[in-house]
């Protein structure tokens, strides 16, 4: 564009009066020059950008020079406007082949942009000349990613040619080149500005206007103010709620009619969503009411198993509410279902929730659940530890979040972690707490006997031995117990199962010794108490001791029905009708049926 203007000035200076008049008229056809009033003081800061270019753009032999020139021209405005100089960190080939409407979401998934200020994607041109900025590129408020569609060579050239007078070929080519540079640069600037909090402007000569014009030359002062706040906060790596608060304050400090009212309302609503998330412990804000119907359709598609449609529709909703963490959590949940937690794109979607709502435990719980389904207990534990530290941030529903965590620990059979979570949540009276306590007591796994991460394996070994004994596979049971005893030599549950095996195979003294060992290791191992009571009752002299053992078994494990029934027989032996009567009443209350006699 600058070359075209220079050429025109030379022609005016050197030509005849007729030529000067002709060239003077030609100068009105050149696009406006980008400019910023009142350059910002101080040395410009480097703003790194990473560029991705798809195959449809790379077919043009001069694509790299043109993109570099456009970014350089954009930087010539950004430098005085914001004190920020755009610097290309790298340019990469982009192998995308999908619809241009999906390009922004694809770029966000491809590159999070953590080490640069902007990630810019250039995608294949449209078949038609367009003026709407939404058709010429894409961006999201307070985002890091920008899409620019390539120049539609034939369509744009044809549209321009129809407006030009009779010119020499060189003049025509130079003018068209100037328009290409201006339009592509302005589209880039428009979407960079939008990502920095710019609101759509009413004046068609301002770059933030929703429609492109070759007369666009800069930004309104109020828009420049927002962009300055945003670039300063972004370079300082300020949290999103703090940036949103400063932008909202700048917008609302005074009324200004230069912004399009509808876009201003949407923009301020988005900023309040981000701020509210910060106030609520940086957890996800609710789904906007206006999106309820769309979200219901997304969930129905997922329920029908059509995850492709569900995710596509959800991305459309996210385009309107890009910073709503609850919508991103829904995307995380859908992708955990399909393609699954092992897919990097799924983990990126879930990580996005934590970026928007860093204090929210729910994405970590969801990922933990998915990892546990995939048998990755260590990975699940890591996510749940993070979640535990964030549950207190929830303005409501903390108990439900704790129950989800505790239930996952229960599925891992990690009793200590479950109990610790119960204590933190103050859910000692919750049925989950009783269930965990019963498991520990019945299978003889007291705290601190094994590492928490080994409790599940020990519990499985005890249960497996019990199942073999009940199936009368005594040889296999013996082998299993030998293996378990070598791995966990002081596990009360293993000793209790050895007692059970001895009793079943009529090795009474061995059984007695094993039960004694189990109870010496943990006096509250209910299965060992029950079996020790049964063994004691084999002799008339052991009735009192047997009753005491059975009573204690019931006290520590009220749901151990075998102990109740054995105790009833012991009371019958002593003729204690009152004790039998009371036991029957308590049994009925506990199990909802009469005590067998």
C-alpha positions in Angstrom: 0.0 0.0 0.0 2.8 2.4 0.9 4.6 1.5 -2.4 1.4 2.3 -4.3 1.1 5.7 -2.6 4.8 6.5 -3.3 4.4 5.6 -6.9 1.4 7.9 -7.2 3.3 10.8 -5.7 6.1 10.3 -8.2 3.7 10.3 -11.1 2.1 13.5 -9.8 5.5 15.3 -9.5 6.8 14.2 -12.8 3.9 14.1 -15.1 1.9 16.5 -17.3 -1.2 18.4 -15.9 -3.5 15.8 -17.5 -1.4 13.0 -15.9 -1.4 14.9 -12.5 -5.2 15.1 -12.6 -5.5 11.5 -13.5 -3.1 10.3 -10.8 -4.7 12.6 -8.2 -8.0 10.9 -8.9 -6.3 7.5 -8.7 -5.0 8.3 -5.2 -8.6 8.3 -3.8 -8.8 4.6 -4.7 -5.9 3.6 -2.4 -7.0 2.2 1.0 -6.6 4.2 4.1 -3.2 4.2 5.9 -3.2 2.6 9.3 -2.3 5.1 12.0 -2.5 5.7 15.7 -2.8 9.2 17.2 -0.6 10.0 20.2 2.0 7.2 20.2 2.4 5.5 23.5 5.5 6.5 25.5 8.3 4.1 26.2 10.1 1.4 24.4 7.8 -1.2 22.8 7.6 -4.6 24.3 8.0 -7.7 22.2 4.7 -9.7 21.7 5.5 -13.2 20.5 3.1 -14.7 18.0 3.1 -18.3 16.6 1.7 -18.7 13.1 0.0 -21.8 11.6 -0.7 -22.0 7.9 -3.0 -24.6 6.3 -2.4 -26.2 2.9 -4.9 -24.1 1.1 -2.9 -21.0 1.9 0.5 -22.6 1.2 -0.4 -23.2 -2.5 0.4 -19.6 -3.1 4.1 -19.4 -3.7 4.5 -16.1 -1.9 2.3 -16.9 1.1 5.1 -16.6 3.6 6.2 -13.2 2.5 2.7 -11.9 2.3 1.8 -13.1 5.9 5.1 -11.7 7.2 4.3 -8.4 5.6 0.7 -8.3 7.0 1.9 -9.1 10.5 4.6 -6.4 10.2 2.1 -3.9 9.0 -0.2 -4.8 11.9 2.8 -4.3 14.2 3.4 -0.8 12.7 0.0 0.1 14.2 0.3 -1.9 17.4 3.7 -0.4 18.3 2.5 3.2 18.7 -1.0 2.2 19.7 -0.2 -0.2 22.5 3.6 -0.1 22.9 3.6 -3.7 21.7 5.7 -5.0 18.8 4.5 -8.2 17.1 7.3 -10.7 16.7 6.8 -14.0 14.8 8.2 -16.8 17.0 7.8 -19.5 14.4 5.7 -20.4 11.3 4.4 -23.9 11.1 2.5 -26.0 8.5 -1.0 -26.8 9.6 -2.5 -30.1 8.3 -6.1 -29.2 9.0 -8.7 -30.1 6.4 -12.0 -29.4 8.1 -14.6 -26.7 7.7 -13.2 -23.1 8.3 -15.9 -22.6 10.9 -14.1 -25.2 13.0 -10.6 -23.7 12.5 -10.6 -21.7 15.8 -11.5 -24.7 17.9 -9.0 -26.8 16.1 -6.3 -24.3 16.6 -7.1 -24.0 20.3 -6.8 -27.8 20.6 -3.6 -27.9 18.6 -1.6 -25.2 20.5 -2.6 -23.8 23.9 -0.3 -20.8 23.3 1.2 -20.9 26.8 4.6 -19.5 25.7 3.4 -16.9 23.3 0.9 -14.0 23.5 -1.1 -15.0 20.3 -1.5 -18.0 18.1 -2.5 -17.0 14.6 -4.0 -19.5 12.1 -4.3 -18.7 8.4 -6.8 -20.8 6.6 -8.1 -21.4 3.1 -9.8 -18.5 1.4 -13.6 -18.5 0.7 -15.0 -18.7 -2.8 -16.7 -15.3 -2.4 -15.6 -11.8 -1.5 -16.8 -11.0 2.0 -17.1 -8.0 4.2 -18.3 -9.4 7.5 -15.4 -9.7 9.9 -17.0 -12.9 11.3 -16.6 -14.5 7.8 -13.1 -13.2 7.3 -11.7 -14.5 10.5 -12.5 -15.6 14.1 -11.5 -15.0 17.7 -12.8 -15.0 21.2 -12.8 -12.3 23.8 -9.8 -12.6 26.1 -8.6 -15.6 24.0 -5.1 -16.2 22.7 -6.1 -17.6 19.3 -7.0 -15.8 16.0 -8.0 -17.1 12.6 -7.5 -15.1 9.4 -9.0 -16.4 6.1 -6.8 -16.0 3.1 -7.5 -13.4 0.3 -10.1 -14.8 -2.1 -8.0 -13.9 -5.2 -10.5 -14.3 -8.0 -13.6 -13.1 -6.1 -11.9 -10.1 -4.4 -10.1 -9.1 -7.6 -13.3 -9.2 -9.6 -15.2 -7.2 -7.0 -12.4 -4.5 -7.0 -12.0 -4.4 -10.8 -15.6 -3.4 -11.2 -15.0 -0.3 -9.1 -11.8 0.9 -10.8 -11.6 3.3 -13.8 -9.7 2.4 -16.9 -6.2 1.9 -15.7 -3.0 0.5 -17.0 -2.3 -3.0 -16.0 0.6 -2.1 -13.7 -1.6 0.5 -11.9 -4.5 -1.9 -11.6 -2.2 -4.6 -10.2 -0.6 -2.2 -7.7 -4.0 -1.0 -6.4 -5.3 -4.5 -6.0 -2.2 -5.5 -4.1 -2.6 -2.5 -1.8 -6.2 -3.5 -1.1 -5.1 -7.1 -0.4 -2.5 -5.9 2.1 -4.9 -3.5 3.8 -7.8 -6.0 4.1 -5.8 -8.9 5.3 -4.0 -6.7 7.9 -7.2 -5.1 9.1 -8.9 -8.5 9.5 -5.9 -9.6 11.6 -6.0 -6.4 13.7 -9.8 -6.7 14.1 -9.5 -10.2 15.6 -6.4 -9.4 17.7 -8.3 -6.5 19.1 -11.4 -8.6 19.9 -9.1 -11.1 21.8 -7.9 -8.1 23.8 -11.4 -7.1 24.8 -12.4 -4.7 22.0 -16.1 -4.1 21.6 -17.6 -3.6 18.2 -17.5 0.0 17.1 -20.3 2.0 15.3 -18.1 4.0 13.0 -17.3 2.0 9.8 -13.9 3.6 9.5 -12.8 2.1 12.8 -11.2 -1.3 12.7 -13.4 -2.8 15.4 -16.5 -2.3 13.2 -18.1 -5.6 12.3 -17.9 -5.0 8.6 -14.6 -4.4 6.6 -14.0 -1.2 4.8 -10.9 0.0 2.9 -11.4 3.3 4.8 -10.6 1.7 8.1 -7.5 3.2 9.7 -7.4 2.8 13.5 -9.3 2.4 16.7 -11.4 4.7 18.8 -9.7 6.0 22.0 -12.1 4.1 24.3 -11.4 0.9 22.4 -7.6 1.6 22.5 -8.0 2.0 26.3 -9.4 -1.5 26.6 -6.8 -3.0 24.4 -4.0 -1.3 26.4 -5.4 -2.7 29.7 -5.6 -6.2 28.1 -2.1 -6.3 26.6 -0.6 -4.9 29.8 -2.3 -7.5 32.0 -1.6 -10.3 29.5 2.1 -9.6 29.3 2.1 -9.4 33.2 0.3 -12.8 33.2 -2.5 -11.5 35.4 -5.3 -13.9 36.3 -8.4 -13.8 34.0 -10.8 -12.5 36.8 -8.4 -9.5 37.4 -8.2 -8.7 33.7 -12.0 -8.9 33.4 -12.5 -6.7 36.5 -10.2 -4.0 35.0 -11.9 -4.1 31.6 -15.4 -3.9 33.1 -14.3 -1.0 35.2 -13.0 0.8 32.2 -16.1 0.1 30.2 -18.6 1.3 32.9 -16.7 4.3 34.1 -18.7 6.5 31.7 -21.2 6.1 28.9 -20.0 6.2 25.3 -22.1 5.8 22.3 -19.3 4.6 20.0 -19.8 0.9 20.8 -22.6 -1.2 19.3 -25.0 -1.7 22.2 -25.7 -5.4 21.7 -22.1 -6.3 21.5 -21.3 -4.2 24.6 -24.0 -6.1 26.5 -22.7 -9.5 25.5 -19.1 -8.4 26.2 -19.9 -7.1 29.7 -21.9 -10.2 30.5 -18.9 -12.3 29.6 -16.7 -10.2 31.8 -19.1 -10.6 34.7 -19.1 -14.3 34.3 -15.3 -14.4 34.6 -15.4 -12.1 37.6 -18.1 -14.1 39.3 -16.1 -17.3 38.9 -13.3 -15.6 40.7 -15.6 -14.5 43.5 -16.9 -18.0 44.0 -13.5 -19.4 44.7 -12.7 -19.5 41.0 -15.1 -22.3 40.4 -17.2 -22.6 37.2 -20.1 -20.2 36.9 -23.5 -21.5 35.9 -24.5 -22.1 32.3 -26.2 -18.9 31.0 -30.0 -19.2 30.9 -30.0 -18.3 27.2 -28.0 -21.4 26.5 -30.2 -23.8 28.3 -32.2 -25.1 25.3 -29.0 -25.6 23.3 -27.3 -27.4 26.1 -30.4 -29.7 26.5 -30.0 -30.6 22.8 -26.3 -31.3 23.3 -27.1 -33.6 26.3 -29.8 -35.4 24.4 -27.5 -36.1 21.4 -24.9 -37.5 23.8 -27.6 -39.6 25.5 -28.5 -41.0 22.1 -24.8 -41.9 21.6 -24.2 -39.2 18.9 -21.2 -37.6 20.4 -20.1 -36.1 17.1 -23.2 -34.0 16.9 -23.2 -33.2 20.6 -19.6 -31.9 20.5 -20.2 -29.9 17.3 -23.4 -28.3 18.8 -21.6 -27.6 22.0 -18.7 -25.8 20.2 -21.3 -23.5 18.6 -22.6 -22.6 22.1 -19.0 -22.1 23.3 -18.5 -19.7 20.5 -21.1 -17.4 22.2 -19.8 -18.1 25.7 -16.1 -18.9 25.3 -15.2 -18.2 28.9 -18.0 -20.2 30.6 -16.3 -22.9 32.5 -19.5 -24.9 33.1 -19.9 -25.3 29.3 -16.3 -26.3 29.0 -16.9 -28.8 31.8 -19.7 -30.3 29.8 -17.3 -30.6 26.8 -14.8 -32.3 29.2 -17.5 -34.8 30.3 -18.5 -35.6 26.7 -15.0 -36.2 25.6 -14.2 -38.3 28.6 -17.0 -40.5 27.4 -15.8 -40.4 23.8 -12.9 -40.4 22.6 -11.9 -41.1 26.2 -9.4 -39.9 28.8 -6.4 -41.2 27.0 -6.9 -38.9 24.1 -4.8 -35.7 24.4 -7.6 -33.6 23.1 -9.8 -34.8 25.9 -7.2 -33.9 28.5 -6.8 -30.5 26.9 -10.6 -29.9 27.0 -10.6 -30.7 30.7 -7.5 -28.6 31.4 -9.3 -25.7 29.8 -11.9 -25.9 32.6 -9.2 -25.5 35.1 -7.7 -22.6 33.2 -11.1 -20.8 33.4 -12.0 -21.9 36.9 -8.7 -22.8 38.6 -10.4 -23.3 42.0 -13.0 -25.8 40.8 -12.6 -29.4 41.8 -15.1 -30.9 39.4 -12.8 -31.3 36.3 -10.3 -33.2 38.4 -13.0 -35.5 39.8 -14.3 -36.2 36.4 -10.9 -37.0 35.0 -10.2 -39.1 38.1 -13.4 -41.1 37.5 -12.4 -41.7 33.9 -8.8 -42.7 34.8 -10.1 -45.2 37.4 -12.4 -46.7 34.8 -9.3 -47.2 32.7 -7.6 -49.0 35.7 -5.2 -46.1 36.2 -5.5 -45.9 40.0 -2.3 -43.8 40.4 -3.5 -41.3 37.9 -6.9 -41.1 39.5 -5.4 -40.6 42.9 -3.3 -37.7 41.6 -6.4 -36.0 40.3 -8.4 -36.6 43.5 -5.7 -35.1 45.6 -5.9 -31.9 43.6 -9.7 -32.0 43.8 -9.7 -32.4 47.6 -7.7 -29.1 47.9 -10.4 -27.3 45.9 -13.7 -28.6 47.2 -13.9 -25.9 49.9 -14.1 -23.4 47.0 -17.6 -24.6 46.0 -20.3 -22.2 47.0 -22.7 -25.2 47.2 -22.6 -28.9 46.7 -19.4 -29.5 48.6 -20.8 -32.6 50.3 -21.8 -34.1 47.0 -18.3 -33.5 45.6 -16.8 -35.1 48.7 -19.1 -38.1 48.3 -17.9 -38.5 44.7 -14.3 -38.5 45.9 -15.0 -40.9 48.7 -16.9 -43.2 46.4 -13.9 -43.3 44.0 -11.6 -44.2 46.9 -14.0 -46.9 47.9 -13.9 -48.3 44.4 -10.1 -48.3 44.6 -10.5 -50.1 47.9 -8.2 -47.4 49.3 -9.6 -47.4 52.8 -7.3 -44.9 54.4 -7.7 -42.3 51.7 -11.5 -42.7 51.9 -11.4 -42.3 55.7 -9.2 -39.3 55.5 -11.6 -37.7 53.0 -14.5 -38.5 55.2 -12.8 -36.7 58.1 -12.0 -33.7 56.0 -15.6 -33.6 54.8 -17.0 -34.1 58.3 -19.2 -36.9 56.9 -18.7 -39.4 59.8 -22.4 -40.1 59.9 -22.8 -40.7 56.2 -23.6 -44.3 55.1 -20.3 -44.2 53.1 -18.4 -43.9 56.3 -20.1 -46.9 57.9 -19.5 -48.9 54.7 -15.7 -48.1 54.7 -15.5 -48.9 58.4 -17.2 -52.3 57.9 -14.9 -53.3 55.1 -11.8 -52.5 57.2 -13.2 -54.4 60.2 -14.5 -57.5 58.4 -11.5 -58.1 56.2 -8.9 -57.3 58.8 -7.1 -54.4 57.3 -6.3 -52.0 60.2 -4.8 -48.6 59.5 -1.0 -48.4 59.1 -0.5 -52.1 58.6 0.1 -51.6 54.9 0.6 -48.5 52.7 -2.7 -46.9 51.6 -1.9 -47.7 47.9 -1.5 -51.4 48.9 -4.8 -51.7 50.7 -6.8 -52.5 47.6 -4.5 -55.3 46.6 -4.6 -56.8 50.1 -8.4 -56.5 50.3 -8.7 -58.3 46.9 -6.4 -61.1 48.2 -8.5 -61.6 51.3 -11.7 -61.6 49.4 -10.3 -64.1 46.8 -9.1 -66.5 49.5 -12.6 -66.3 51.1 -14.3 -67.1 47.8 -12.0 -70.1 47.2 -12.8 -71.4 50.7 -16.6 -71.0 50.2 -16.2 -72.8 46.9 -14.5 -75.7 48.8 -11.3 -75.2 46.7 -9.1 -75.7 49.7 -5.9 -76.4 47.9 -6.2 -73.2 45.8 -7.1 -71.3 48.9 -4.0 -72.5 50.7 -1.8 -71.5 47.8 -3.4 -68.1 47.7 -2.9 -67.6 51.4 0.7 -68.6 51.3 1.3 -66.0 48.6 -0.6 -63.4 50.5 1.2 -64.2 53.8 4.6 -63.7 52.1 3.5 -60.3 50.8 1.7 -59.2 53.9 3.1 -61.3 56.8 1.2 -59.3 59.5 -2.1 -58.8 57.9 -5.0 -59.8 60.3 -7.3 -60.5 57.3 -4.9 -63.1 55.9 -4.7 -64.8 59.3 -8.5 -64.7 59.6 -8.8 -66.5 56.3 -6.2 -69.1 57.4 -8.4 -69.6 60.5 -11.5 -70.1 58.2 -9.6 -72.6 56.0 -8.5 -74.6 59.1 -12.1 -74.7 60.4 -13.5 -75.8 57.1 -10.9 -78.6 56.8 -11.3 -79.7 60.4 -7.8 -78.6 61.4 -9.2 -77.0 64.6 -6.0 -76.3 66.4 -4.5 -74.7 63.4 -7.6 -72.6 63.0 -7.5 -71.6 66.6 -3.9 -70.5 66.3 -4.7 -68.5 63.2 -7.6 -66.7 64.8 -5.5 -65.9 67.8 -2.8 -64.5 65.5 -5.4 -62.4 63.7 -6.9 -61.0 66.9 -3.4 -60.3 68.4 -2.7 -58.2 65.3 -6.1 -56.5 65.4 -8.6 -57.2 68.2 -11.4 -55.8 66.0 -11.2 -58.2 63.1 -14.8 -59.2 63.0 -14.4 -62.4 60.9 -11.7 -63.7 63.3 -13.9 -62.8 66.3 -16.8 -64.7 64.8 -14.7 -67.7 63.9 -13.0 -67.7 67.3 -16.4 -67.7 68.9 -17.5 -70.7 66.8 -14.4 -72.6 67.7 -14.8 -71.8 71.4 -18.4 -73.1 71.3 -17.2 -76.5 70.1 -16.6 -77.3 73.7 -19.1 -76.9 76.5 -16.4 -75.2 78.6 -16.0 -72.6 76.0 -19.5 -71.3 75.9 -18.8 -68.1 77.9 -15.7 -67.3 75.9 -17.6 -68.0 72.7 -20.5 -65.7 73.7 -18.0 -62.9 74.5 -16.3 -63.3 71.1 -19.6 -63.3 69.2 -20.9 -60.3 71.2 -17.8 -58.3 70.3 -18.0 -59.4 66.7 -21.5 -57.9 66.5 -20.4 -54.8 68.3 -17.6 -54.0 65.8 -19.5 -55.3 62.8 -23.3 -55.1 63.3 -24.0 -56.4 59.8 -22.2 -59.7 60.3 -25.4 -61.8 60.3 -23.5 -65.1 60.9 -22.4 -63.8 64.3 -26.0 -63.0 65.3 -27.2 -66.4 64.4 -24.3 -68.2 66.1 -24.9 -66.1 69.2 -28.6 -67.1 69.2 -27.5 -70.8 69.4 -25.1 -70.0 72.2 -27.8 -68.3 74.2 -30.1 -71.3 73.6 -27.4 -73.5 75.0 -27.4 -71.5 78.2 -31.2 -71.3 78.3 -31.1 -67.4 78.5 -34.6 -66.7 77.1 -34.4 -63.0 77.9 -31.1 -62.7 75.9 -32.6 -64.6 73.0 -35.7 -62.4 73.0 -33.7 -59.2 73.0 -31.4 -60.5 70.3 -34.4 -61.4 68.2 -35.8 -57.9 68.5 -32.5 -56.3 67.6 -32.0 -58.7 64.7 -35.4 -57.8 63.3 -34.6 -54.1 63.6 -31.3 -54.6 61.9 -32.1 -57.0 59.1 -35.8 -56.6 58.7 -36.6 -60.2 59.2 -37.0 -62.7 62.2 -33.9 -64.2 63.8 -33.6 -67.8 62.7 -33.9 -70.2 65.6 
